[in-house]
């Protein structure tokens, strides 16, 4: 197995990030510092990152996590702010996030033990829709939102088609539902600002086929391997060592919901029914 893939399989990062670590001189094999990712390793090789042994690779696992506001989606924050990974239950294995949510953004964050799976699910070409509930100060019409379907360019950055629905007004605010497939940095907030809206609450409610549902703020729940396999498709699932049915799915541990160790969870009001 190529060294970058071995690091990604251990759940430390994606293959691309592993290649950057190698170029930065952070990776050693059998005590020798690497300067190129063009190396194949075997189980008998000793691999270390930052002088720490490479964790043993597990089977691919995936969790839904309801990220509260006020947490950073990073393993280390230079400003010392509390991170998602510090808030997770202590019995969680080492995981990485699939994409990120801003410090003030809440809602669904997917976590995995596989850097390769994270990379695949983050790619715009995967085509999975990210859906958000947005509360913003200001006014907007459905007609203006409909124009986002054909995409928009803001300060030289092109954002592809966005699904946007005006749900209701609430005093000086409006509630919107927005769906996008690219997930560029701060995309929802940048587009809203361009439309004259000031976002004051942002909640991701789904990522592809995986929904936030009734998961309370701070809770984390594992997704069954056979469900993940079904959503990836047979060919890709096989590459990740997953099967939609059979011994692998039957032997999978029963998912459990774990409580958040932190402040009192935030409550999200359900989307009102149309009349």
C-alpha positions in Angstrom: 0.0 0.0 0.0 1.3 3.5 -0.9 2.4 5.4 2.2 -0.2 8.2 1.8 -3.0 5.7 1.5 -1.8 3.8 4.6 -1.9 7.1 6.6 -5.4 7.9 5.3 -6.6 4.3 6.1 -5.5 4.9 9.7 -8.0 7.7 9.9 -5.5 10.5 10.4 -6.3 12.5 7.3 -7.0 12.3 3.5 -4.4 11.0 1.1 -3.8 14.5 -0.2 -3.1 15.8 3.3 -0.8 12.9 4.0 1.3 13.8 0.9 1.6 17.3 2.3 2.8 15.9 5.7 5.4 13.8 3.9 6.6 16.9 2.0 6.9 18.7 5.3 9.1 16.0 6.7 6.6 14.8 9.3 6.5 11.1 8.3 9.1 8.4 8.9 9.3 4.8 7.8 11.6 2.5 9.7 13.2 5.4 11.3 14.0 7.3 8.1 12.3 10.6 7.3 10.4 10.6 4.0 10.7 13.3 1.3 8.4 11.6 -1.3 5.1 9.8 -1.2 6.3 7.4 -3.9 6.8 4.6 -1.4 4.9 1.3 -0.8 4.8 0.0 2.8 3.9 -3.4 4.2 2.5 -4.4 7.6 6.1 -5.2 8.7 7.2 -1.5 8.2 7.2 0.9 11.1 5.5 4.1 10.2 5.4 7.2 12.4 3.9 10.7 12.1 5.4 13.5 14.2 7.4 10.7 16.0 4.2 8.9 17.0 3.4 5.4 15.7 0.8 5.2 13.0 -2.5 4.0 14.5 -3.7 0.6 13.3 -6.2 0.9 10.5 -9.8 -0.1 11.4 -12.7 -1.0 9.2 -14.4 2.1 7.7 -16.9 3.6 10.2 -19.2 6.6 9.9 -21.1 8.7 12.5 -23.7 11.4 12.5 -22.9 14.2 15.0 -25.0 17.2 15.9 -22.4 19.9 16.2 -23.4 22.7 18.7 -22.5 26.3 18.1 -19.2 27.4 19.7 -17.0 24.5 18.6 -14.2 24.5 16.1 -14.1 21.7 13.5 -10.3 21.1 13.8 -8.1 19.0 15.9 -6.1 22.0 17.2 -7.2 25.6 17.4 -4.4 28.2 17.6 -6.7 30.5 19.6 -7.4 27.8 22.1 -11.1 27.5 21.4 -12.9 24.2 22.2 -13.0 21.8 19.3 -15.5 19.2 18.1 -13.0 16.4 18.9 -12.5 17.6 22.5 -16.3 17.4 22.9 -16.8 13.9 21.6 -17.2 11.0 24.0 -13.9 9.6 25.3 -14.7 6.1 24.0 -14.8 7.3 20.4 -12.0 6.1 18.1 -9.9 8.7 16.3 -12.0 10.2 13.7 -11.9 13.0 11.1 -14.6 15.3 9.9 -16.1 15.1 6.4 -15.9 18.8 5.5 -16.2 21.4 8.2 -18.8 23.6 9.9 -17.9 27.1 11.1 -17.5 28.0 14.8 -21.0 29.5 14.9 -22.7 27.0 12.5 -24.6 24.0 14.1 -26.1 20.8 12.8 -25.1 17.7 11.0 -21.4 16.9 10.9 -20.3 13.5 9.5 -17.3 11.8 11.2 -15.3 8.9 9.9 -12.3 6.7 10.6 -11.3 6.8 6.9 -9.5 9.7 5.3 -10.2 8.2 1.9 -14.0 8.1 2.6 -13.9 11.7 3.9 -12.1 12.8 0.7 -14.6 11.0 -1.5 -17.7 12.5 0.2 -16.3 16.0 0.2 -15.8 16.1 -3.5 -18.4 18.2 -5.5 -18.3 15.5 -8.1 -19.9 13.1 -5.6 -23.0 15.2 -6.1 -24.4 14.9 -2.6 -26.7 17.8 -1.6 -25.9 19.7 1.6 -29.1 21.2 3.0 -29.2 24.1 5.5 -31.8 26.0 7.5 -30.9 29.6 7.5 -32.2 32.5 9.7 -31.1 35.9 8.5 -31.9 39.5 9.2 -33.5 41.3 6.2 -36.0 40.7 3.5 -36.0 38.6 0.3 -38.4 37.4 -2.3 -38.8 33.9 -3.7 -38.1 35.3 -7.1 -34.7 36.5 -6.0 -33.9 33.1 -4.5 -35.0 31.3 -7.7 -32.2 33.1 -9.6 -29.7 31.2 -7.6 -30.6 28.0 -9.5 -28.4 29.1 -12.4 -25.5 29.9 -10.2 -23.9 33.2 -9.1 -20.5 34.9 -9.1 -19.4 36.9 -6.1 -16.1 38.8 -6.1 -14.6 36.5 -8.8 -15.8 33.3 -7.1 -18.3 31.2 -9.1 -21.0 29.3 -7.1 -22.9 26.7 -9.0 -26.7 26.2 -8.8 -28.2 26.6 -5.3 -31.7 25.5 -4.3 -33.3 28.1 -2.0 -36.8 28.3 -0.5 -38.3 31.2 1.4 -40.0 29.5 4.4 -41.4 32.3 6.5 -40.8 35.7 8.1 -40.1 36.1 11.8 -40.0 39.7 12.9 -37.0 41.3 11.3 -35.7 37.9 10.1 -36.5 35.4 7.4 -36.1 31.6 7.5 -34.8 29.9 4.4 -33.9 26.4 3.3 -30.9 26.2 1.1 -29.3 23.3 -0.7 -25.9 23.2 -2.4 -23.6 20.6 -3.7 -20.2 22.3 -3.7 -19.8 23.4 -0.1 -17.2 26.1 -0.8 -15.9 28.0 2.2 -18.6 30.0 3.9 -20.8 29.6 0.8 -24.2 30.1 2.4 -23.1 33.2 4.3 -21.4 34.8 1.3 -24.4 34.2 -0.9 -26.8 35.5 1.7 -24.7 38.6 2.3 -24.6 39.3 -1.5 -28.5 39.2 -1.4 -28.6 41.7 1.4 -29.2 39.3 4.2 -27.3 39.0 7.5 -27.2 35.4 8.6 -27.6 35.0 12.4 -28.3 31.3 12.6 -27.1 28.5 10.3 -28.1 24.8 10.8 -27.0 22.0 8.5 -29.9 19.5 8.4 -28.6 16.9 5.9 -25.5 15.8 4.0 -26.5 13.6 1.0 -28.7 10.8 2.2 -27.8 11.4 5.9 -30.1 13.6 7.9 -29.8 15.4 11.3 -33.3 14.1 12.2 -34.0 14.2 15.9 -30.4 13.9 17.0 -30.0 16.4 19.9 -27.2 18.9 20.0 -24.0 17.2 21.1 -25.2 13.7 20.4 -23.3 11.3 18.1 -24.7 8.1 16.5 -23.0 5.5 14.4 -24.4 4.7 11.0 -24.7 1.0 10.3 -22.1 -0.3 7.8 -24.7 -1.8 5.5 -26.6 1.5 5.3 -23.3 3.3 4.4 -22.6 0.5 1.8 -26.0 1.0 0.2 -25.5 4.7 -0.1 -22.0 4.4 -1.6 -23.1 1.7 -4.1 -21.7 -1.8 -4.5 -18.5 -1.0 -6.4 -17.3 1.8 -4.1 -18.5 0.0 -1.0 -16.3 -2.9 -2.0 -13.3 -0.7 -2.3 -13.9 0.4 1.3 -14.3 -3.2 2.5 -18.1 -2.8 3.0 -20.9 -5.0 2.1 -24.6 -4.2 1.9 -25.6 -7.5 3.5 -24.0 -10.7 4.9 -21.6 -11.3 7.7 -20.1 -7.8 7.7 -23.4 -6.1 8.3 -24.6 -8.8 10.8 -21.4 -8.6 12.8 -21.5 -4.8 13.0 -22.0 -3.4 16.6 -25.4 -1.9 17.3 -25.2 1.9 16.9 -25.5 3.8 20.1 -26.3 7.4 21.0 -23.7 9.1 23.2 -24.3 12.3 25.2 -22.4 15.5 24.7 -20.0 16.6 27.5 -20.5 20.3 27.6 -23.1 23.0 27.9 -26.9 22.5 27.7 -27.9 21.4 24.2 -29.5 23.9 21.9 -33.0 23.1 20.6 -34.0 23.5 17.0 -37.6 24.3 16.3 -39.1 22.0 13.7 -39.8 23.5 10.3 -43.4 24.7 10.2 -45.9 22.9 8.1 -47.4 24.7 5.1 -51.0 25.6 5.3 
